[in-house]
Amino acid sequence: MYFTKISLKNFGPFADAEFHFKPHAINWIVGNNGSGKTQMAGAMLAAIVGSPALSLTAGGIGPSSVALVMEDGAISETVCLHIAASLHGKSEVSKTAEPLALQALAAMSGTENQRLMIGHMRQTDFGSLDFREVENLLPDAIKDHPLWADVRLKSNHASYAGSSIAHSAAELIGQFAARRRARFKLPLIVDEVLWRWSSDEREFFIPVLDEIARDSQVFLLCPGGDDVRAGAGSVTQLSVARREATSLAAFNSWYDTRKPNLRSVRQAKWVHGTQYPAQENRSCEFKEVKGNNPLGAIKGVVDQYAVAFMNAGTAQEGAIFWGIRDSDRSIVGVQLRPQDCDELRRIVTERLHQIVPPIAPSTYRIDLHPVSNGSTPINDLFVVEIRVPSVRRTLLFATGGQEVYIKTDAGKRKLSPIELQQELIQRLGIDPVL
């Protein structure tokens, strides 16, 4: 998947601007500090994510809008984000939910660890990389570079802290591996902080970016200079005059684009027929999928369980496991063909995207754990894990069908109108006698 065009109005430093990009190439975004490189790139992320990636300024010039054209093969769609100031002074944000955008959200929260933007937030540590996997994926020309041997050697020292450049290298290599594993491949935006490489380091990392661009697209934000090499891509030169007034909306550069800090269950092997070690409780639910329509079974209840967990009112994570039998906790798995895995992430994201109030894709996690026979994986058999946090809030979440659920020890419970009133009275601390 790749981006071909973005149009901005009253967004960040841009009053009215339009930019075009090339697929399967490195798109060099060049400009001095304050020219709008990060804001333009961040607008791509905001178009997909919505409110969580925005910074809003009361009294700013508006309305603000972003229109991002996305393409994947013969499919083309325009994702629109619109921000307007209401009569009460609070900004109202609306966006379209197109299929490619939903797939991008699913990929960002999926198990492949793809991120859309890297560089302006914390980086990956060496310890999180599987160097054996990476070596199997890297072309020989990159592995033969002396810098790879140096990085590989340093990664073997547990006490090695590494420089910021070294950890940026780990982040970039990790994103290369994630995209090689994934079927639906996101573009990669590399912020300017990674442009501090020496000339020798660039000789190693630019080919890595070229490899990523072969499958999708790369946006490399960097200052101007004679060392910019466009290659098969293009150069977009930004020179934005500072506006006297501030736009209503801008990209929140502190938005964390990595997956949520939700703990994935650490289990060495998901072996068919073995017993899952934990019991069902208010933070853990097991579901066995029966019948020939696993996608429909999961789609039918995933938002209900997510809402029930988020309405717990206490700081805890909630996890739903499809493929574990609730009667005896046996791992039985769910049959999913390769195309089903991509479709599963899309429909789960679509259902969770309809929850009200809206939740960001960084608030949930989708993992597909391959099930083995004890030694080798069983073809097309997975345990599906959807993990969400509960939220400490007074009001309640509802599904797209306006149904409110809460988690119980026996599963989930849909609140009747009377129960809904009672739950709100309890949470608000109102004396029902008054």
ROMAR-894409 format. One record per residue (C-alpha): residue number from 1; residue in three letters; z, y, x. Coordinates in steps of 0.001 Angstrom, whole numbers, plus 500000, padded with zeros to 6 digits. Example, Ala and Ser with C-alpha at 12.3 -4.5 7.8 and 13.67 -1.06 7.14 Angstrom:
BEGIN
+-----+------+--------+--------+--------+
: seq : type :     up :  north :   east :
+-----+------+--------+--------+--------+
:   1 :  ALA : 507800 : 495500 : 512300 :
:   2 :  SER : 507140 : 498940 : 513670 :
+-----+------+--------+--------+--------+
END
This chain:
BEGIN
+-----+------+--------+--------+--------+
: seq : type :     up :  north :   east :
+-----+------+--------+--------+--------+
:   1 :  MET : 500000 : 500000 : 500000 :
:   2 :  TYR : 499269 : 503518 : 501242 :
:   3 :  PHE : 499300 : 507198 : 500251 :
:   4 :  THR : 496046 : 509162 : 500070 :
:   5 :  LYS : 497126 : 512591 : 498791 :
:   6 :  ILE : 500185 : 514664 : 497962 :
:   7 :  SER : 500286 : 517923 : 496009 :
:   8 :  LEU : 503351 : 520204 : 496156 :
:   9 :  LYS : 504346 : 523233 : 494103 :
:  10 :  ASN : 507514 : 525202 : 494801 :
:  11 :  PHE : 508882 : 522354 : 496880 :
:  12 :  GLY : 510770 : 523134 : 500090 :
:  13 :  PRO : 508798 : 525758 : 502011 :
:  14 :  PHE : 505587 : 525054 : 500069 :
:  15 :  ALA : 504529 : 527369 : 497257 :
:  16 :  ASP : 501307 : 525468 : 496559 :
:  17 :  ALA : 499920 : 522912 : 499005 :
:  18 :  GLU : 497847 : 519745 : 499118 :
:  19 :  PHE : 497489 : 517195 : 501930 :
:  20 :  HIS : 495159 : 514212 : 502379 :
:  21 :  PHE : 495831 : 511100 : 504460 :
:  22 :  LYS : 494001 : 508080 : 505872 :
:  23 :  PRO : 494959 : 504453 : 505192 :
:  24 :  HIS : 495293 : 501841 : 507943 :
:  25 :  ALA : 495855 : 504534 : 510558 :
:  26 :  ILE : 498464 : 506743 : 512183 :
:  27 :  ASN : 498541 : 510092 : 510365 :
:  28 :  TRP : 499890 : 512681 : 512811 :
:  29 :  ILE : 501874 : 515454 : 511080 :
:  30 :  VAL : 502108 : 518226 : 513647 :
:  31 :  GLY : 504009 : 521502 : 513513 :
:  32 :  ASN : 506798 : 523605 : 514971 :
:  33 :  ASN : 510392 : 523468 : 513744 :
:  34 :  GLY : 510657 : 524817 : 510213 :
:  35 :  SER : 506973 : 524274 : 509446 :
:  36 :  GLY : 507760 : 521757 : 506711 :
:  37 :  LYS : 506964 : 518386 : 508311 :
:  38 :  THR : 510104 : 516638 : 507064 :
:  39 :  GLN : 509896 : 518352 : 503670 :
:  40 :  MET : 506309 : 517244 : 503140 :
:  41 :  ALA : 507081 : 513669 : 504206 :
:  42 :  GLY : 510334 : 513667 : 502239 :
:  43 :  ALA : 508426 : 514675 : 499114 :
:  44 :  MET : 506663 : 511275 : 499301 :
:  45 :  LEU : 510038 : 509550 : 499231 :
:  46 :  ALA : 511328 : 511825 : 496462 :
:  47 :  ALA : 508280 : 511057 : 494289 :
:  48 :  ILE : 509241 : 507374 : 494365 :
:  49 :  VAL : 513054 : 507614 : 494296 :
:  50 :  GLY : 513578 : 510725 : 492153 :
:  51 :  SER : 516837 : 512705 : 491877 :
:  52 :  PRO : 518867 : 511022 : 494661 :
:  53 :  ALA : 516365 : 512247 : 497273 :
:  54 :  LEU : 516372 : 515861 : 496028 :
:  55 :  SER : 518313 : 518955 : 496989 :
:  56 :  LEU : 518346 : 521507 : 494132 :
:  57 :  THR : 519027 : 525227 : 494437 :
:  58 :  ALA : 520298 : 527089 : 491379 :
:  59 :  GLY : 518148 : 530154 : 490799 :
:  60 :  GLY : 515375 : 528881 : 493070 :
:  61 :  ILE : 511695 : 529417 : 492310 :
:  62 :  GLY : 510429 : 526795 : 489897 :
:  63 :  PRO : 509370 : 524706 : 488274 :
:  64 :  SER : 508892 : 522372 : 491244 :
:  65 :  SER : 506537 : 519411 : 491241 :
:  66 :  VAL : 505256 : 516617 : 493444 :
:  67 :  ALA : 502168 : 514511 : 492720 :
:  68 :  LEU : 501661 : 511556 : 495059 :
:  69 :  VAL : 498506 : 509427 : 494945 :
:  70 :  MET : 499209 : 505789 : 495884 :
:  71 :  GLU : 496653 : 503033 : 496417 :
:  72 :  ASP : 496798 : 499286 : 496930 :
:  73 :  GLY : 493418 : 497575 : 497121 :
:  74 :  ALA : 491460 : 498558 : 494017 :
:  75 :  ILE : 494571 : 499967 : 492287 :
:  76 :  SER : 495150 : 503720 : 492359 :
:  77 :  GLU : 497893 : 505667 : 490594 :
:  78 :  THR : 499478 : 509108 : 490689 :
:  79 :  VAL : 503265 : 509342 : 490638 :
:  80 :  CYS : 504514 : 512701 : 489328 :
:  81 :  LEU : 507916 : 514297 : 489879 :
:  82 :  HIS : 508806 : 517436 : 487908 :
:  83 :  ILE : 511894 : 519617 : 488279 :
:  84 :  ALA : 512647 : 522498 : 485903 :
:  85 :  ALA : 515654 : 524743 : 485339 :
:  86 :  SER : 517170 : 524373 : 481880 :
:  87 :  LEU : 518615 : 527144 : 479728 :
:  88 :  HIS : 522096 : 526078 : 480801 :
:  89 :  GLY : 521301 : 526528 : 484489 :
:  90 :  LYS : 521246 : 522816 : 485285 :
:  91 :  SER : 517989 : 521457 : 486676 :
:  92 :  GLU : 516212 : 518722 : 484731 :
:  93 :  VAL : 514372 : 516071 : 486745 :
:  94 :  SER : 511700 : 513804 : 485300 :
:  95 :  LYS : 509299 : 511384 : 486953 :
:  96 :  THR : 506719 : 508814 : 486006 :
:  97 :  ALA : 507409 : 505099 : 486577 :
:  98 :  GLU : 504073 : 503589 : 487580 :
:  99 :  PRO : 503659 : 499937 : 488716 :
: 100 :  LEU : 503020 : 500712 : 492406 :
: 101 :  ALA : 505990 : 503069 : 492528 :
: 102 :  LEU : 508182 : 500370 : 490990 :
: 103 :  GLN : 506924 : 497858 : 493548 :
: 104 :  ALA : 507764 : 500339 : 496299 :
: 105 :  LEU : 511291 : 500716 : 494897 :
: 106 :  ALA : 511622 : 496935 : 494816 :
: 107 :  ALA : 510436 : 496640 : 498426 :
: 108 :  MET : 512951 : 499280 : 499553 :
: 109 :  SER : 515809 : 497342 : 497956 :
: 110 :  GLY : 514486 : 493876 : 498751 :
: 111 :  THR : 515447 : 491343 : 501362 :
: 112 :  GLU : 512673 : 492262 : 503862 :
: 113 :  ASN : 514617 : 495386 : 504989 :
: 114 :  GLN : 511625 : 497707 : 504715 :
: 115 :  ARG : 512410 : 501419 : 504868 :
: 116 :  LEU : 509968 : 504146 : 503930 :
: 117 :  MET : 511352 : 506758 : 506355 :
: 118 :  ILE : 513186 : 506313 : 509650 :
: 119 :  GLY : 514453 : 508708 : 512283 :
: 120 :  HIS : 516647 : 511280 : 510532 :
: 121 :  MET : 519502 : 508904 : 509695 :
: 122 :  ARG : 521468 : 506284 : 511607 :
: 123 :  GLN : 519440 : 503700 : 513511 :
: 124 :  THR : 519476 : 499932 : 513694 :
: 125 :  ASP : 521620 : 498310 : 516389 :
: 126 :  PHE : 520290 : 495720 : 518821 :
: 127 :  GLY : 522600 : 493126 : 517313 :
: 128 :  SER : 520793 : 493258 : 513960 :
: 129 :  LEU : 517427 : 492215 : 515432 :
: 130 :  ASP : 516216 : 488636 : 515718 :
: 131 :  PHE : 514343 : 488960 : 519005 :
: 132 :  ARG : 512937 : 485429 : 518798 :
: 133 :  GLU : 511309 : 486298 : 515483 :
: 134 :  VAL : 510025 : 489605 : 516844 :
: 135 :  GLU : 508480 : 487931 : 519892 :
: 136 :  ASN : 506591 : 485539 : 517630 :
: 137 :  LEU : 505167 : 488508 : 515725 :
: 138 :  LEU : 504341 : 490930 : 518550 :
: 139 :  PRO : 500853 : 490815 : 520101 :
: 140 :  ASP : 500751 : 489672 : 523734 :
: 141 :  ALA : 499614 : 493108 : 524918 :
: 142 :  ILE : 502903 : 494613 : 523689 :
: 143 :  LYS : 505099 : 491772 : 524950 :
: 144 :  ASP : 503491 : 492092 : 528415 :
: 145 :  HIS : 504610 : 495713 : 528694 :
: 146 :  PRO : 507517 : 496142 : 531177 :
: 147 :  LEU : 509519 : 498074 : 528582 :
: 148 :  TRP : 509698 : 495042 : 526288 :
: 149 :  ALA : 511234 : 492953 : 529064 :
: 150 :  ASP : 513770 : 495745 : 529687 :
: 151 :  VAL : 514717 : 496050 : 526009 :
: 152 :  ARG : 514925 : 492257 : 525706 :
: 153 :  LEU : 517200 : 492038 : 528740 :
: 154 :  LYS : 519548 : 494797 : 527564 :
: 155 :  SER : 519819 : 493236 : 524118 :
: 156 :  ASN : 521498 : 490190 : 525678 :
: 157 :  HIS : 524491 : 492251 : 526778 :
: 158 :  ALA : 526954 : 492499 : 523891 :
: 159 :  SER : 528658 : 495514 : 525495 :
: 160 :  TYR : 525446 : 497486 : 525864 :
: 161 :  ALA : 525715 : 500570 : 523678 :
: 162 :  GLY : 522258 : 501920 : 524420 :
: 163 :  SER : 520837 : 505408 : 524236 :
: 164 :  SER : 519639 : 507063 : 521047 :
: 165 :  ILE : 516075 : 506333 : 522192 :
: 166 :  ALA : 516935 : 502658 : 522665 :
: 167 :  HIS : 518351 : 502402 : 519167 :
: 168 :  SER : 515325 : 504271 : 517786 :
: 169 :  ALA : 513253 : 501602 : 519504 :
: 170 :  ALA : 515307 : 498900 : 517780 :
: 171 :  GLU : 514722 : 500623 : 514423 :
: 172 :  LEU : 510969 : 500782 : 514977 :
: 173 :  ILE : 510695 : 497174 : 516151 :
: 174 :  GLY : 512786 : 496090 : 513158 :
: 175 :  GLN : 510445 : 497868 : 510754 :
: 176 :  PHE : 507424 : 496271 : 512432 :
: 177 :  ALA : 508947 : 492813 : 511885 :
: 178 :  ALA : 509916 : 493618 : 508285 :
: 179 :  ARG : 506352 : 494583 : 507387 :
: 180 :  ARG : 504860 : 491521 : 509038 :
: 181 :  ARG : 507127 : 489345 : 506866 :
: 182 :  ALA : 506513 : 491222 : 503622 :
: 183 :  ARG : 503611 : 490660 : 501248 :
: 184 :  PHE : 503867 : 494153 : 499744 :
: 185 :  LYS : 503909 : 496486 : 502748 :
: 186 :  LEU : 505230 : 500030 : 502559 :
: 187 :  PRO : 503853 : 502930 : 504587 :
: 188 :  LEU : 506176 : 504012 : 507410 :
: 189 :  ILE : 507231 : 507632 : 507968 :
: 190 :  VAL : 508623 : 508236 : 511470 :
: 191 :  ASP : 510546 : 511512 : 511665 :
: 192 :  GLU : 510404 : 513820 : 514667 :
: 193 :  VAL : 513632 : 512563 : 516236 :
: 194 :  LEU : 511658 : 509569 : 517538 :
: 195 :  TRP : 509215 : 511822 : 519346 :
: 196 :  ARG : 511577 : 512107 : 522321 :
: 197 :  TRP : 509992 : 509186 : 524097 :
: 198 :  SER : 508798 : 509530 : 527659 :
: 199 :  SER : 505128 : 508971 : 528404 :
: 200 :  ASP : 505872 : 505387 : 529526 :
: 201 :  GLU : 507766 : 504678 : 526318 :
: 202 :  ARG : 504913 : 506055 : 524230 :
: 203 :  GLU : 502554 : 503612 : 525920 :
: 204 :  PHE : 504696 : 500880 : 524403 :
: 205 :  PHE : 505611 : 502314 : 521002 :
: 206 :  ILE : 502281 : 503827 : 519963 :
: 207 :  PRO : 500652 : 500344 : 520019 :
: 208 :  VAL : 503569 : 499113 : 517853 :
: 209 :  LEU : 502784 : 501892 : 515370 :
: 210 :  ASP : 499100 : 500947 : 515560 :
: 211 :  GLU : 500049 : 497377 : 514608 :
: 212 :  ILE : 502047 : 498632 : 511604 :
: 213 :  ALA : 499147 : 500885 : 510585 :
: 214 :  ARG : 496752 : 497926 : 510580 :
: 215 :  ASP : 498577 : 496495 : 507562 :
: 216 :  SER : 499377 : 499743 : 505785 :
: 217 :  GLN : 499822 : 503268 : 507116 :
: 218 :  VAL : 502002 : 505330 : 509465 :
: 219 :  PHE : 503052 : 508981 : 509300 :
: 220 :  LEU : 504257 : 510253 : 512674 :
: 221 :  LEU : 505980 : 513639 : 512584 :
: 222 :  CYS : 505879 : 515420 : 515923 :
: 223 :  PRO : 505689 : 518866 : 517529 :
: 224 :  GLY : 502339 : 520224 : 518604 :
: 225 :  GLY : 500925 : 519654 : 522059 :
: 226 :  ASP : 498086 : 518239 : 524100 :
: 227 :  ASP : 499663 : 514770 : 524070 :
: 228 :  VAL : 498904 : 514163 : 520380 :
: 229 :  ARG : 496498 : 511245 : 520097 :
: 230 :  ALA : 494931 : 510849 : 516690 :
: 231 :  GLY : 493103 : 507614 : 517473 :
: 232 :  ALA : 491699 : 506150 : 514262 :
: 233 :  GLY : 493909 : 508375 : 512138 :
: 234 :  SER : 494026 : 512084 : 511463 :
: 235 :  VAL : 495984 : 515173 : 512451 :
: 236 :  THR : 497556 : 517431 : 509808 :
: 237 :  GLN : 498616 : 520725 : 511386 :
: 238 :  LEU : 501394 : 522507 : 509484 :
: 239 :  SER : 501982 : 526217 : 509877 :
: 240 :  VAL : 504041 : 527346 : 506898 :
: 241 :  ALA : 505191 : 530952 : 506683 :
: 242 :  ARG : 508829 : 531212 : 505709 :
: 243 :  ARG : 509237 : 532246 : 502076 :
: 244 :  GLU : 511606 : 535041 : 501185 :
: 245 :  ALA : 512804 : 533078 : 498153 :
: 246 :  THR : 513980 : 529470 : 498006 :
: 247 :  SER : 512228 : 526790 : 495982 :
: 248 :  LEU : 514110 : 525159 : 493137 :
: 249 :  ALA : 513697 : 521702 : 494723 :
: 250 :  ALA : 513499 : 520325 : 498250 :
: 251 :  PHE : 513935 : 516995 : 500007 :
: 252 :  ASN : 517546 : 516101 : 500734 :
: 253 :  SER : 517250 : 515255 : 504440 :
: 254 :  TRP : 520629 : 513504 : 504317 :
: 255 :  TYR : 519398 : 510999 : 501789 :
: 256 :  ASP : 519978 : 507558 : 503252 :
: 257 :  THR : 516696 : 505659 : 502980 :
: 258 :  ARG : 518072 : 502360 : 504187 :
: 259 :  LYS : 519249 : 499740 : 501736 :
: 260 :  PRO : 522676 : 500146 : 500178 :
: 261 :  ASN : 525781 : 499158 : 502087 :
: 262 :  LEU : 526237 : 496079 : 499934 :
: 263 :  ARG : 527446 : 492969 : 501675 :
: 264 :  SER : 525023 : 490086 : 501426 :
: 265 :  VAL : 526726 : 486741 : 501062 :
: 266 :  ARG : 527029 : 485179 : 504504 :
: 267 :  GLN : 526189 : 481515 : 504069 :
: 268 :  ALA : 524615 : 479623 : 506941 :
: 269 :  LYS : 522524 : 477427 : 504644 :
: 270 :  TRP : 521752 : 477291 : 500951 :
: 271 :  VAL : 521553 : 473505 : 500688 :
: 272 :  HIS : 520345 : 471879 : 497490 :
: 273 :  GLY : 523095 : 469974 : 495665 :
: 274 :  THR : 526001 : 471418 : 497662 :
: 275 :  GLN : 528779 : 473365 : 495983 :
: 276 :  TYR : 528972 : 477143 : 496256 :
: 277 :  PRO : 532400 : 477999 : 497770 :
: 278 :  ALA : 533443 : 480810 : 495378 :
: 279 :  GLN : 534433 : 480633 : 491721 :
: 280 :  GLU : 532939 : 482650 : 488885 :
: 281 :  ASN : 535025 : 485742 : 488126 :
: 282 :  ARG : 534609 : 489362 : 487054 :
: 283 :  SER : 532609 : 490143 : 490190 :
: 284 :  CYS : 530546 : 486945 : 490443 :
: 285 :  GLU : 528278 : 485270 : 487863 :
: 286 :  PHE : 526266 : 482026 : 488174 :
: 287 :  LYS : 523144 : 481311 : 486113 :
: 288 :  GLU : 521086 : 478144 : 486035 :
: 289 :  VAL : 517466 : 478750 : 485086 :
: 290 :  LYS : 516162 : 476170 : 482635 :
: 291 :  GLY : 512612 : 475925 : 481336 :
: 292 :  ASN : 509274 : 476905 : 482857 :
: 293 :  ASN : 509627 : 480684 : 482739 :
: 294 :  PRO : 512145 : 481761 : 485405 :
: 295 :  LEU : 510810 : 485330 : 485512 :
: 296 :  GLY : 511325 : 485737 : 481783 :
: 297 :  ALA : 514818 : 484249 : 481954 :
: 298 :  ILE : 515895 : 486660 : 484678 :
: 299 :  LYS : 514158 : 489658 : 483111 :
: 300 :  GLY : 515901 : 489061 : 479800 :
: 301 :  VAL : 519459 : 489564 : 481081 :
: 302 :  VAL : 519396 : 491211 : 484535 :
: 303 :  ASP : 519965 : 494734 : 483186 :
: 304 :  GLN : 522748 : 493483 : 480893 :
: 305 :  TYR : 524707 : 491961 : 483773 :
: 306 :  ALA : 524029 : 494982 : 486016 :
: 307 :  VAL : 525388 : 497318 : 483334 :
: 308 :  ALA : 528404 : 495043 : 482767 :
: 309 :  PHE : 529272 : 495097 : 486475 :
: 310 :  MET : 528777 : 498858 : 486808 :
: 311 :  ASN : 531032 : 499458 : 483795 :
: 312 :  ALA : 533947 : 497642 : 485435 :
: 313 :  GLY : 535557 : 500989 : 486263 :
: 314 :  THR : 536940 : 499748 : 489593 :
: 315 :  ALA : 535509 : 499838 : 493104 :
: 316 :  GLN : 534044 : 496365 : 493484 :
: 317 :  GLU : 530684 : 494713 : 493999 :
: 318 :  GLY : 529145 : 492512 : 491365 :
: 319 :  ALA : 526715 : 489693 : 492128 :
: 320 :  ILE : 524579 : 487562 : 489825 :
: 321 :  PHE : 523218 : 484323 : 491301 :
: 322 :  TRP : 520332 : 482560 : 489585 :
: 323 :  GLY : 519978 : 479012 : 490872 :
: 324 :  ILE : 523679 : 478066 : 490902 :
: 325 :  ARG : 524881 : 475864 : 488057 :
: 326 :  ASP : 527962 : 477430 : 486470 :
: 327 :  SER : 529524 : 474141 : 485322 :
: 328 :  ASP : 530063 : 472712 : 488827 :
: 329 :  ARG : 528838 : 475535 : 491156 :
: 330 :  SER : 526017 : 473303 : 492484 :
: 331 :  ILE : 523089 : 474991 : 494225 :
: 332 :  VAL : 519997 : 473940 : 492255 :
: 333 :  GLY : 517647 : 476836 : 493023 :
: 334 :  VAL : 514906 : 478594 : 491080 :
: 335 :  GLN : 511231 : 477644 : 491365 :
: 336 :  LEU : 509276 : 480737 : 492477 :
: 337 :  ARG : 505736 : 480731 : 493821 :
: 338 :  PRO : 504850 : 483399 : 496446 :
: 339 :  GLN : 503285 : 485629 : 493791 :
: 340 :  ASP : 506368 : 485126 : 491605 :
: 341 :  CYS : 508627 : 486553 : 494342 :
: 342 :  ASP : 506759 : 489870 : 494367 :
: 343 :  GLU : 506622 : 489960 : 490568 :
: 344 :  LEU : 510354 : 489212 : 490362 :
: 345 :  ARG : 511248 : 492211 : 492526 :
: 346 :  ARG : 508944 : 494407 : 490456 :
: 347 :  ILE : 510329 : 493406 : 487056 :
: 348 :  VAL : 513964 : 493550 : 488212 :
: 349 :  THR : 513390 : 497047 : 489579 :
: 350 :  GLU : 511651 : 498045 : 486341 :
: 351 :  ARG : 514560 : 496793 : 484196 :
: 352 :  LEU : 517225 : 498427 : 486361 :
: 353 :  HIS : 515198 : 501642 : 486457 :
: 354 :  GLN : 515636 : 501889 : 482657 :
: 355 :  ILE : 519449 : 501928 : 482835 :
: 356 :  VAL : 521030 : 505158 : 481583 :
: 357 :  PRO : 522367 : 507229 : 483204 :
: 358 :  PRO : 519672 : 506468 : 485828 :
: 359 :  ILE : 520680 : 504653 : 489006 :
: 360 :  ALA : 518984 : 505018 : 492381 :
: 361 :  PRO : 517277 : 502031 : 494062 :
: 362 :  SER : 519811 : 502402 : 496885 :
: 363 :  THR : 522571 : 501289 : 494481 :
: 364 :  TYR : 521413 : 497688 : 494089 :
: 365 :  ARG : 520120 : 494858 : 496215 :
: 366 :  ILE : 517668 : 492018 : 495574 :
: 367 :  ASP : 517839 : 488950 : 497846 :
: 368 :  LEU : 515902 : 485689 : 497665 :
: 369 :  HIS : 517681 : 482960 : 499628 :
: 370 :  PRO : 515462 : 479952 : 500535 :
: 371 :  VAL : 517046 : 476624 : 499497 :
: 372 :  SER : 516837 : 473744 : 501987 :
: 373 :  ASN : 517424 : 469997 : 501919 :
: 374 :  GLY : 519868 : 470419 : 504783 :
: 375 :  SER : 517284 : 470629 : 507548 :
: 376 :  THR : 514091 : 472245 : 506233 :
: 377 :  PRO : 513382 : 474719 : 503399 :
: 378 :  ILE : 512209 : 473282 : 500086 :
: 379 :  ASN : 508882 : 474786 : 499065 :
: 380 :  ASP : 509135 : 477605 : 496494 :
: 381 :  LEU : 512869 : 477059 : 495815 :
: 382 :  PHE : 515265 : 480029 : 496048 :
: 383 :  VAL : 518645 : 481298 : 494973 :
: 384 :  VAL : 518092 : 484759 : 493509 :
: 385 :  GLU : 520924 : 487217 : 494179 :
: 386 :  ILE : 521140 : 490620 : 492469 :
: 387 :  ARG : 524050 : 492658 : 493814 :
: 388 :  VAL : 525265 : 495951 : 492317 :
: 389 :  PRO : 528371 : 498100 : 492809 :
: 390 :  SER : 530682 : 499134 : 490013 :
: 391 :  VAL : 531094 : 502874 : 489619 :
: 392 :  ARG : 534353 : 504737 : 489098 :
: 393 :  ARG : 533378 : 506956 : 486206 :
: 394 :  THR : 534739 : 507901 : 482832 :
: 395 :  LEU : 531570 : 507343 : 480828 :
: 396 :  LEU : 529628 : 504111 : 480478 :
: 397 :  PHE : 526214 : 502821 : 481540 :
: 398 :  ALA : 523767 : 501365 : 479008 :
: 399 :  THR : 520590 : 499283 : 479214 :
: 400 :  GLY : 517206 : 500734 : 478373 :
: 401 :  GLY : 517786 : 499357 : 474863 :
: 402 :  GLN : 520943 : 501507 : 474565 :
: 403 :  GLU : 523267 : 498495 : 474732 :
: 404 :  VAL : 526617 : 498770 : 476521 :
: 405 :  TYR : 528114 : 495697 : 478216 :
: 406 :  ILE : 531321 : 495076 : 480148 :
: 407 :  LYS : 532149 : 492138 : 482418 :
: 408 :  THR : 534711 : 489572 : 481323 :
: 409 :  ASP : 536097 : 486470 : 483003 :
: 410 :  ALA : 533852 : 484404 : 480736 :
: 411 :  GLY : 530664 : 486368 : 481413 :
: 412 :  LYS : 529635 : 489639 : 479766 :
: 413 :  ARG : 530421 : 491211 : 476417 :
: 414 :  LYS : 528334 : 493616 : 474370 :
: 415 :  LEU : 530528 : 496335 : 472896 :
: 416 :  SER : 530395 : 496921 : 469160 :
: 417 :  PRO : 530529 : 500555 : 467929 :
: 418 :  ILE : 534295 : 500266 : 467323 :
: 419 :  GLU : 534881 : 498605 : 470727 :
: 420 :  LEU : 532761 : 501286 : 472367 :
: 421 :  GLN : 534962 : 504006 : 470876 :
: 422 :  GLN : 538102 : 502183 : 471960 :
: 423 :  GLU : 536802 : 501757 : 475515 :
: 424 :  LEU : 535920 : 505466 : 475773 :
: 425 :  ILE : 539305 : 506519 : 474327 :
: 426 :  GLN : 541043 : 504390 : 476937 :
: 427 :  ARG : 538929 : 505726 : 479815 :
: 428 :  LEU : 539277 : 509350 : 478727 :
: 429 :  GLY : 543018 : 509002 : 478266 :
: 430 :  ILE : 542910 : 510360 : 474708 :
: 431 :  ASP : 545762 : 509628 : 472321 :
: 432 :  PRO : 544013 : 507993 : 469305 :
: 433 :  VAL : 546777 : 509297 : 467011 :
: 434 :  LEU : 545745 : 512908 : 467616 :
+-----+------+--------+--------+--------+
END
